[in-house]
Amino acid sequence: MTRPAPHALRDYPHSRALSTRWRDLDPYGHMNNVVQYELFDTIVNAWLIERGALDIQHSPVIGLVVETGCNYFTTLTYPEPVTAALRVAHVGRSSVRYEVALFAKGCASAAAQGHFVHVYVDRETRRPVAELPAALRLALEPLASPAP
């Protein structure tokens, strides 16, 4: 398997500043790998909530993660501001593939980049929806990445 090259911040249509926390470090003095996934989840859900596509308490349709992956290129530490960047690589009938990257302060190349796939399901039955809600599709449009 070929290791991907780090993405550039300009490859992503949305970014936001986040911060590392004291508890994010492992005994080796760098950000523990599970924290990248927390930051990925943070930027995606913040985007959806801010655009009215997700009400975490009441939305009848919710996204469940069914696949994840991450490549690590450089160490992130505490205290360090981090820029999280977001794009959408694919929108299916009931699923979305989000791609996310984390950038250290002042760096144009990703320290970590990954993806996760949400399958959108009915909150009660946990069965995939027939189609993504209109509000969700609308919220995803500005995040679409160009075809390769």
C-alpha positions in Angstrom: 0.0 0.0 0.0 1.3 3.4 -0.9 1.4 6.0 1.8 -0.4 9.2 0.8 1.3 12.5 0.8 0.2 15.1 3.3 -2.6 17.3 2.0 -2.3 21.1 1.9 -4.7 23.4 3.8 -5.8 24.9 0.6 -7.2 21.5 -0.5 -10.1 22.0 2.0 -13.0 24.4 1.6 -13.6 24.8 5.4 -11.3 25.1 8.4 -11.5 26.2 12.0 -9.2 26.7 14.9 -9.1 24.2 17.7 -6.8 23.7 20.5 -5.0 20.7 22.0 -5.6 20.0 25.7 -3.4 18.8 28.5 -5.1 15.4 28.5 -4.5 14.8 24.8 -0.8 13.8 25.3 0.3 10.3 25.8 3.3 9.1 27.9 5.5 9.7 24.8 4.7 13.4 24.9 2.7 13.7 21.7 -1.0 13.7 20.9 -2.5 10.2 21.3 -3.8 8.9 18.0 -7.4 8.6 19.3 -7.5 12.4 19.8 -7.3 13.1 16.0 -10.5 11.2 15.6 -12.1 13.4 18.3 -11.1 16.5 16.5 -12.4 15.0 13.2 -15.7 14.4 14.9 -15.7 17.9 16.3 -15.3 19.8 13.1 -17.9 17.7 11.2 -20.6 17.9 13.9 -19.9 21.6 14.5 -20.4 22.3 10.8 -23.7 20.3 10.7 -25.1 21.8 13.9 -24.2 25.4 12.9 -26.0 25.0 9.6 -29.1 23.5 11.0 -28.6 20.0 9.6 -28.2 18.3 12.9 -29.9 18.8 16.3 -28.1 16.2 18.5 -31.1 15.8 20.8 -34.0 15.9 18.4 -33.0 15.2 14.7 -35.0 12.3 13.4 -32.0 11.3 11.2 -28.5 10.8 12.8 -25.2 9.8 11.3 -23.4 6.7 12.5 -19.7 6.2 11.8 -19.2 2.9 9.8 -15.6 3.4 8.6 -12.6 5.5 9.6 -9.0 5.9 8.7 -6.1 8.2 9.4 -2.5 8.9 8.3 -0.1 10.6 10.7 2.7 12.7 9.4 4.0 14.9 12.2 3.5 15.2 15.9 1.0 17.6 17.5 1.5 18.5 21.2 0.2 20.6 24.0 -0.2 23.5 24.2 -0.6 24.0 20.5 -3.3 25.6 18.3 -4.5 23.3 15.6 -6.4 24.1 12.4 -8.9 21.4 11.5 -10.0 21.3 7.8 -13.0 19.6 6.3 -14.3 18.5 2.9 -16.8 16.0 1.6 -15.4 13.4 -0.9 -18.7 11.5 -1.6 -22.4 11.9 -1.0 -24.4 8.7 -1.5 -28.0 7.9 -1.0 -27.7 7.5 2.8 -24.0 8.0 3.4 -21.3 10.7 3.3 -17.6 10.4 3.2 -15.9 13.2 5.1 -12.2 14.0 4.7 -10.5 15.9 7.5 -7.0 17.1 8.1 -5.2 18.6 11.1 -2.5 21.3 10.7 -0.1 22.6 13.3 0.1 26.4 13.7 1.8 28.0 10.7 2.1 24.7 8.7 0.6 24.3 5.2 1.0 20.5 5.2 -1.2 18.2 7.3 0.1 16.7 10.5 -2.7 14.1 10.2 -5.4 13.5 7.7 -8.1 11.0 7.5 -11.7 10.2 6.7 -14.8 8.8 8.1 -18.1 7.6 6.6 -21.4 8.4 8.2 -24.4 6.3 7.3 -27.5 8.3 8.1 -30.2 6.4 9.9 -33.5 6.9 11.5 -32.9 7.8 15.1 -35.5 5.2 16.4 -35.0 2.2 14.1 -31.3 2.7 13.3 -32.1 1.7 9.7 -30.5 3.7 6.8 -32.7 6.4 5.4 -34.0 6.2 1.9 -32.3 9.5 1.1 -30.4 12.2 3.0 -32.5 15.0 4.4 -32.6 18.2 2.3 -31.1 20.3 5.1 -28.1 17.9 5.3 -27.6 17.9 1.5 -27.7 21.7 1.5 -25.2 21.9 4.4 -22.8 19.5 2.5 -22.7 21.5 -0.8 -20.0 24.0 0.2 -17.8 21.1 1.4 -17.8 19.2 -1.9 -14.3 18.5 -3.1 -13.6 18.6 -6.8 -13.4 15.3 -8.7 -9.8 14.0 -9.1 
